[in-house]
Amino acid sequence: MRDETSYRIIAPYYDWIMAHVDYDGWGRYLGRLWRKYGKEPRAILELGAGTCAFARREVYPAKAQVVYSDLSPYMLAQAHDVRVKPPRAAASAPGMPHSKEVSAPPTRVAANALNLPFRGPFSLCVMLYDAVNYLMAEDDFLRCLRECLRVLEPGGLFIFDITTESNSKRHFHQAVDYGELEGCTYFRESVYDVQARIQSNHFIFFVEGRKDNWRKVKESHQQRIYKVAKVRALAEKAGFQVEGVLDGFTFKPGRETSERVHFVLRKPG
Ligand SMILES: C[S@@+](CC[C@H](N)C(=O)[O-])C[C@H]1O[C@@H](n2cnc3c(N)ncnc32)[C@H](O)[C@@H]1O
């Protein structure tokens, strides 16, 4: 996906469509990864953060500076206010509300993972829920890896996951599902092209308008399905040390038969 118009129609419905995803469990796993392979991160850059699901959960350390970024400003715009604790001095200042927390939008920056508008250094970069599979060409994947290497501090980690061919073949080939949301019904048709190793997901939304008028809108997403060994090779080519290649949400080795494989890369330092 190269332009900022994709992930546009789906943006207001994304959290609803993904309501089945265990982001709390995902966040706990992420924490286990950085504790095992690194240290508590102080500056975090999330790429492809979408609607910033982790901003609404206590995933990242309270003291960490977190920047949520995504190619799609429409997705970032859906990130709702998060509860943040005010600095101690301000909280006890005269005139401050008694509540210990205030609402604030998370720090969001529309950014292409191929050309990051940051200097860093960050101690942790993450790109989750197969966002890297949207990098359709190997050269783009390499560019993204090099951009993360550039903005990370020495010893910093890049943690991401890929969806695999096994996942596509088992769950996303000639598969149709649909959902009824408030004011919207959607259908999704998924097709996996084995030769091209491309996963396509075509959405059709019927959106309720005024006076019972329904609008039909479409959005299609394509993902490149990389081999696990290819991703490892690209990471090494970019200059990362590959610390972990792990089977979905475990510490077992990730393989082609895994449905999701998590990568933990370290910037040498
Ligand atoms: C499957 S969604 C995952 C969103 C989020 N990480 C989550 O867990 O819900 C993939 C996200 O990757 C973003 N994306 C795709 N290509 C990108 C790129 N080149 N740079 C940054 N983000 C990108 C999309 O806009 C979309 O929000």
The ligand as an SDF file (V2000), in Angstrom:
LIG
                    3D

 27 29  0  0  0  0  0  0  0  0999 V2000
   -3.6410   -4.4660    9.8190 C   0  0  0  0  0  0  0  0  0  0  0  0
   -3.4680   -2.7510   10.1870 S   0  0  0  0  0  0  0  0  0  0  0  0
   -2.6780   -2.8680   11.7960 C   0  0  0  0  0  0  0  0  0  0  0  0
   -2.9250   -1.6340   12.6170 C   0  0  0  0  0  0  0  0  0  0  0  0
   -2.4340   -1.7550   14.0680 C   0  0  0  0  0  0  0  0  0  0  0  0
   -1.0220   -2.0720   14.1390 N   0  0  0  0  0  0  0  0  0  0  0  0
   -3.2450   -2.7770   14.8430 C   0  0  0  0  0  0  0  0  0  0  0  0
   -2.6340   -3.6490   15.4650 O   0  0  0  0  0  0  0  0  0  0  0  0
   -4.4610   -2.6660   14.8880 O   0  0  0  0  0  0  0  0  0  0  0  0
   -2.1010   -2.2760    9.1530 C   0  0  0  0  0  0  0  0  0  0  0  0
   -1.7300   -0.8030    9.2700 C   0  0  0  0  0  0  0  0  0  0  0  0
   -0.5210   -0.5860    8.5540 O   0  0  0  0  0  0  0  0  0  0  0  0
   -0.5690    0.7010    7.9830 C   0  0  0  0  0  0  0  0  0  0  0  0
    0.4290    0.7930    6.9050 N   0  0  0  0  0  0  0  0  0  0  0  0
    0.4200    0.1790    5.7060 C   0  0  0  0  0  0  0  0  0  0  0  0
    1.4880    0.5290    4.9780 N   0  0  0  0  0  0  0  0  0  0  0  0
    2.2180    1.3930    5.7480 C   0  0  0  0  0  0  0  0  0  0  0  0
    3.4260    2.1230    5.5570 C   0  0  0  0  0  0  0  0  0  0  0  0
    4.1320    2.0400    4.4140 N   0  0  0  0  0  0  0  0  0  0  0  0
    3.8650    2.9200    6.5600 N   0  0  0  0  0  0  0  0  0  0  0  0
    3.1660    3.0240    7.7190 C   0  0  0  0  0  0  0  0  0  0  0  0
    2.0040    2.3630    7.9570 N   0  0  0  0  0  0  0  0  0  0  0  0
    1.5400    1.5690    6.9900 C   0  0  0  0  0  0  0  0  0  0  0  0
   -2.0230    0.8230    7.5110 C   0  0  0  0  0  0  0  0  0  0  0  0
   -2.4010    2.1610    7.2890 O   0  0  0  0  0  0  0  0  0  0  0  0
   -2.7590    0.1650    8.6700 C   0  0  0  0  0  0  0  0  0  0  0  0
   -3.1660    1.0890    9.6410 O   0  0  0  0  0  0  0  0  0  0  0  0
  1  2  1  0
  2  3  1  0
  2 10  1  0
  3  4  1  0
  4  5  1  0
  5  6  1  0
  5  7  1  0
  7  8  2  0
  7  9  1  0
 10 11  1  0
 11 12  1  0
 11 26  1  0
 12 13  1  0
 13 14  1  0
 13 24  1  0
 14 15  1  0
 14 23  1  0
 15 16  2  0
 16 17  1  0
 17 18  1  0
 17 23  2  0
 18 19  1  0
 18 20  2  0
 20 21  1  0
 21 22  2  0
 22 23  1  0
 24 25  1  0
 24 26  1  0
 26 27  1  0
M  CHG  2   2   1   9  -1
M  END
$$$$
